[in-house]
Amino acid sequence: MANKFRARLVNLLGYGEKVTKRKDGGWTRDKYHLKLGTHSAMIKQHKGALDVRSNHVRGRQVNSSTVTVTDVSSLEEGIAIVDDLCWLLSLATQSSVMAYEYSLGRQKKWHPVHGVYNSWRPPFHSSIGKLSDFVEQAWPNYQRLKGNRPLSAFIHMLDASDLSGGLLELKIATSIQCLESIKTYFALAEGSRLGIREDRSGRFLDSSGKEISFEQLLKLTLQDVGMTLPSSFTRIKRLRNALVHRGFIREVDAVTKYIFGTLQLGAMHTAMFEVMEDTQDLLREYMLRLLGYKGDYWSYSKSGMGHRSIT
């Protein structure tokens, strides 16, 4: 017999999309209603997770929500549904949304989690794009692709690349590593139809046996979802190569002028961060397109001041 499955979540902060009416005539916008394939889900935000200043809790783990899923036949099925939901919520909010307690009837399971709230420049917040629209649109493709693409690992890495604090060089390197991941797992999943194969050393070869470059393979990866390499790609690639081989660069290094051209004194940090912004924009659009989302979303580089659309 199917029962309602419940799980408790961390790090999904802010108001919901639907209203809970109170007996005194008041109301609180504290719920999300979601259709996940054949299942319906309702997320209820805890009172303490509603009106929160992000800068007061960023970098901390915050108990935030309870999710209820209908027509779940086993604890294992419910866990799988909620964990997939949490990965999509993590991508949508740019925070590590995780479930730590699950229950179905008298059955319960609990485990510790270590994710933190971030949500500095998330794809969906305020008036642009609805979180529920994204989750419902992305759900079918996530279910279809998760078997041959490590989507959850990629989302985890993408979230980690944006965490506050730490060296800018490490954040850029992690962002660019995400580019490496999307082209690699595109080649592994879809390469056979393009005549691409992996040799025993991990290189990708075309039908003539010639190694395919990072740029060539990334171009094919983006083309598969209707994208092209951005005009800033040369700068992204040059900074990638420098950080891989050097770890960091200095303003006085010859390679710095090769990457950025002539910079004013003290401008290198801004130039490097712009590369990270361009990389994050590229990764964000790719993932939204891969998961089948159509609609508006916030651009990373515009910091909540400009949005883009996928039609």
JOLIN-V133040 format. One record per run of one state. SS is the DSSP state (a for helix, b for strand, c for the rest). FROM is the first residue (numbers start at 1). TO is the last residue. If there is no record, write none. Layout:
((SS | FROM | TO) (SS | FROM | TO))
This chain:
((c | 1 | 2) (b | 3 | 10) (c | 11 | 17) (b | 18 | 21) (c | 22 | 26) (b | 27 | 36) (c | 37 | 38) (b | 39 | 45) (c | 46 | 46) (a | 47 | 49) (c | 50 | 53) (a | 54 | 57) (c | 58 | 62) (b | 63 | 72) (c | 73 | 74) (a | 75 | 93) (c | 94 | 97) (b | 98 | 104) (c | 105 | 106) (b | 107 | 110) (c | 111 | 124) (b | 125 | 125) (c | 126 | 127) (b | 128 | 128) (c | 129 | 130) (a | 131 | 145) (c | 146 | 150) (a | 151 | 160) (c | 161 | 167) (a | 168 | 194) (c | 195 | 196) (b | 197 | 198) (c | 199 | 203) (b | 204 | 205) (c | 206 | 210) (b | 211 | 211) (c | 212 | 213) (a | 214 | 223) (c | 224 | 232) (a | 233 | 246) (c | 247 | 253) (a | 254 | 260) (c | 261 | 267) (a | 268 | 290) (c | 291 | 294) (b | 295 | 298) (c | 299 | 306) (b | 307 | 310) (c | 311 | 311))
